[in-house]
Amino acid sequence: MSVDTKYWTEAFATGGGRNGTAGLADGKLTVTMTSPKELGGSGKGHNPEELFATGYAACYLGAMRFAANSEKLGTVPDDAKVEAHVGIGPRSDGGFGLKVRLVVTMPGVDRATAEKIAERGHFICPYSNATKGNIEVETEIA
């Protein structure tokens, strides 16, 4: 598979990684990173899982809108919402792994249409393509 890259971004992390600073190279975003309390940290900053969840939710919602429009599947309403729940924990074979649960809400859209849009959104979304076969991603239509 090849990718015809149209956009690049650059981010950085300094300090201890999970306990340091991370941000965009252009200075538009800088966050203090701290491990969550559940992993022994203070929980007073942000962590990579929060940033991953935010990016996945936004990207997947955009991918569903793109699929609905380009494939004439219906309309994703303006008040549609994607909640990305990202969990981290030890893997049985060592190291750490992620799990994702995406909760999709499309008020006024019948369930069958919402399910089709959600399915096609995964085909388009780069986060879904990156995680496919690598981590467990569950999608729920609310």
Buried (B, 14 or more C-beta within 10 A) or exposed (E): EEEEEEEEEEEEBEEEEBBBBBBEEEEEEEBEBBBBEEBEBEEEBBBBBBBBBEBBBEBBBBBBBBBBEEEEBBBBEEEBEBEBBBBBEEEEEEEEBBEBBBBBBBEEBEEEBBBBBBEBBBEBBEBBBEBEEEEEBEBEBE
